[in-house]
Amino acid sequence: MIAPISTGYVINATGSYDWAFGIAGILLLAGATVVLTMTRSPMTDDRSVSTTRVAV
C-alpha cells in the first residue's frame, strides 16, 4: 500500500527511476535474507512411532 506512494515521491524528488529501483532491490535482498536466515526450522512430530507389533 505504501510502495506506490513512496516510489512516486522518490521519482518526483530525483526525476529518475534509478533510485526507486535501487531501493526496491535493496528491500528485496533484505527480505530474502530475513526469510532464508531468520525463520524457524519446520515443525516436526517429536513422538516416535512404535513399529512393534502386538500379538493378538
Contacts in CASP RR format, 6 or more apart in sequence:
PFRMAT RR
TARGET T0000
AUTHOR 0000-0000-0000
METHOD contacts of the structure
MODEL  1
MIAPISTGYVINATGSYDWAFGIAGILLLAGATVVLTMTRSPMTDDRSVS
TTRVAV
3 24 0 8 1.000
7 20 0 8 1.000
7 24 0 8 1.000
8 20 0 8 1.000
10 19 0 8 1.000
10 20 0 8 1.000
10 23 0 8 1.000
11 17 0 8 1.000
11 19 0 8 1.000
11 20 0 8 1.000
14 20 0 8 1.000
END
